[in-house]
Amino acid sequence: MFQIDTFQDMQAVCRHKDALPESACRFLGDFFGQLQLSLEPESESFRLSDHGYALLVLKPGECLSAYQLESWSVDVEYAERIDLGDCQLFKVCLMEDNERFTFLVSTVGSQPEETEKWFARLVDGGVCR
């Protein structure tokens, strides 16, 4: 699992061989930029963790444990499937409390069956607090 805390982290994930399609990298760059603009637009050393945020990207084929899936299910604020044309992403927002958010991103179809089913259930079930 990749953890993106800085713009440099995001660039490193996108340079990682076969981690994400190019359109997904553009999406992540835009999403990261939006978070920075809303949290600390003038900072040159912006870190998501300084604001209680985390951005996690699953590597293709990454197996999440039943415990992770179960414990994360409790904190789901929203889940969505994002169509980028050449690929789709699952994006889940976990809200541990009113001060901390974790965004979990995965390319649709790149994970083991149980993880794919978990994402699909969240999206198709309209999970929202």
MOSULTA-V418299 format. One record per residue. RES is the residue in one small letter. OMEGA is omega in whole degrees, 0 to 359 (* if undefined). Layout:
BEGIN
((RES & OMEGA) (RES & OMEGA))
END
This chain:
BEGIN
((m & 177) (f & 172) (q & 180) (i & 179) (d & 182) (t & 177) (f & 179) (q & 176) (d & 180) (m & 178) (q & 179) (a & 178) (v & 182) (c & 176) (r & 181) (h & 184) (k & 175) (d & 180) (a & 183) (l & 172) (p & 182) (e & 180) (s & 178) (a & 177) (c & 177) (r & 178) (f & 180) (l & 178) (g & 178) (d & 180) (f & 178) (f & 179) (g & 178) (q & 178) (l & 180) (q & 180) (l & 182) (s & 185) (l & 186) (e & 189) (p & 185) (e & 186) (s & 174) (e & 179) (s & 183) (f & 176) (r & 177) (l & 184) (s & 177) (d & 183) (h & 179) (g & 182) (y & 173) (a & 177) (l & 182) (l & 179) (v & 179) (l & 173) (k & 176) (p & 178) (g & 182) (e & 182) (c & 176) (l & 181) (s & 176) (a & 179) (y & 178) (q & 182) (l & 180) (e & 182) (s & 178) (w & 181) (s & 182) (v & 187) (d & 185) (v & 175) (e & 174) (y & 177) (a & 180) (e & 174) (r & 184) (i & 180) (d & 181) (l & 181) (g & 182) (d & 177) (c & 175) (q & 176) (l & 164) (f & 173) (k & 180) (v & 175) (c & 176) (l & 179) (m & 181) (e & 175) (d & 183) (n & 183) (e & 187) (r & 179) (f & 173) (t & 175) (f & 180) (l & 185) (v & 178) (s & 174) (t & 179) (v & 178) (g & 184) (s & 186) (q & 174) (p & 187) (e & 184) (e & 179) (t & 177) (e & 180) (k & 179) (w & 178) (f & 183) (a & 178) (r & 179) (l & 182) (v & 184) (d & 179) (g & 179) (g & 183) (v & 179) (c & 178) (r & *))
END
